Amino acid sequence: MYIEGKLIKNSLYIYPLVDIDERYAGIIRREIDNLIDNNSFNKLVFDFKNIDFMDSTGIGMILGRYKKLHKQNISVGVRNANSQIDKVLRASGMYELFLSD
């Protein structure tokens, strides 16, 4: 497994365990989709405390999850983004879509 998922109250927390780049984004996407499809929740939170790096491939993977969940009125948030991940999220405009947690 490349992510850890925890259901806490009505929120699904996703903890990537490897940096999100071209090598791992597809695998992480499949693991997240499996958790999304097999759990009931009203908020998804990406928690980046365990990783140091994310590139634009990671942004695409996260945006795809956002679009999938937005159709179901499920909100998406991020937390514990280090300076590198924060910079990528800001540059891509992703913070405008996400809740802060």
Phi, psi and omega in degrees: 000141181251358175222162170239136178240137178227131176264114181236115186055239181256021181240139174258116179263130179248122179245098175298140182253355175226156177302144184264103179219187184303326182294321188250347186302317181294319178295314180298318179302313180297319179294319178294314179301323177298316178295319179299315184289338186250012179222156176249126183199166177240004178208136175247130180237121172274120179248115187264019186297337184264359183233160182247345190216143171212135177251191184295335176297322176295321177299316179298319179295316180293317179299321177298320178292320178301312181298318179298316184281327180301324178297335181260011182059035175257126182277158181233138178223168177227154174205162178059039176277124176288181185297323180292313180293320177302317180298317179295316180295319179293314182298328182274351181079013184295330181299336179291338180267331190264155168275150171266146183230000000 
